[in-house]
Amino acid sequence: MRRFLRHSSNLPVELRLRRHSPSASQRLDNISLGGAACHSSHPLALGTPITLHIPLLGDQAAYPGEVAWCTKQTNNYLLGVAFSEHAPELRAHMVEEVCHLEQYRRHREQQAGQALPLELIAEEWREQRLTVFKPANP
């Protein structure tokens, strides 16, 4: 039985090997408090230190971990990333942000009756959040 509930998502992510430039944009498969699974064009060895960056959540959305598993698929690889044990509140915040963005995307696409560009959805969502959390004027 899994320790953490998985949340499906296909947000674009970057896999950054420590001290290397980011990989080409990959896609998230699912995410939980313990880690994430994402698609990759190339395999990575178990235990490889890695940072998972979710650009649509902002520059600060980068989370350290290591490759926990790697499975060959038809056209790519599915990588499991186990998040580092430190800063559990940051992991919880990241999962919450991914879930909120995915929920907003489903809502907007249902309103529009069609698929919408993810970058547009993410920008709308960020602007709404800035408005909601804008500091009050003294």
ABEGO torsion letter per residue (X at the ends): XBABBBBBBABBBBBBBBGBBBBBBBBBABBBAAEBBBBBABBBBBGBBBBBBBAAAEAABBBBBBBABBBBBAABBBBBBBBBABGAAAAAAAAAAAAAAAAAAAAAAAAAGBBBBAAAAAAAAAAAAAAAABBBBX
